[in-house]
Amino acid sequence: MKPKEFEYFVEGFKKLPGISKKSAEKICDFILRQDDKFAKDLSSRIMDLKFNVVFCSICNNLTNNQIHCDICNDSNRYNNKLCIISDFNDLIKIENLEIYNGLYFNLKMEIDSKKKNIDDIDIGLKKIIEIIEKKDIKEILIATNMTINGEFTAFYISSYLKKLFEDIEIFRLATGLPFNSSIDYIDSESLTSAIKNKIKF
């Protein structure tokens, strides 16, 4: 029998994405083997992250400014272009390519294609519409993952926006990327090609 505190900690870590019970137990075991300074430092970093990093009120990008992120505040970017991504890691990946200089919107999730009540899922469509209207967006690139959920999300968003904005060009990443691949794991050359050769919805 393991102490209840150990089991309580394992249950907490199991809630993290990609962490199984066995992985959570290994993490707990590792922490217990460290000195008190390590535990205090780790807990301090977690609290610092939680209370000092927020999502941008416009695009859901990470920021320590409670109003707008650096990208939304950057006057040198093309304000009439919008790239819709699944999560923050994809934004970093695309930014590092240095081939896109427009605005972003971070969905923070993709729609589960198996869900029946899709209209109940909040992926930020109201915020996207606000950005389109305020910035007079002319071109949208939907850069969700090349997975079933990513494709479903891209199709759902494009269909929704086309009904509201007939004059906006909506693009998808070019075909050729391996199916079931996440943006974060695609090599830079393939992703660069997919963005440059984007296809119109």
Sequence and secondary structure as in RCSB ss.txt:
>XXXX:A:sequence
MKPKEFEYFVEGFKKLPGISKKSAEKICDFILRQDDKFAKDLSSRIMDLKFNVVFCSICNNLTNNQIHCDICNDS
NRYNNKLCIISDFNDLIKIENLEIYNGLYFNLKMEIDSKKKNIDDIDIGLKKIIEIIEKKDIKEILIATNMTING
EFTAFYISSYLKKLFEDIEIFRLATGLPFNSSIDYIDSESLTSAIKNKIKF
>XXXX:A:secstr
   HHHHHHHHHHTTSTT  HHHHHHHHHHHHHS HHHHHHHHHHHHHHHHH EE TTT  EESSSS  HHHH T
TSEEEEEEEESSHHHHHHHHHHT   EEEEE SS   TT S GGG  SSHHHHHHHHHHHT  EEEEE  BSHHH
HHHHHHHHHHHHHH TT EEEE  TTS TTB GGGS HHHHHHHHHT EE 
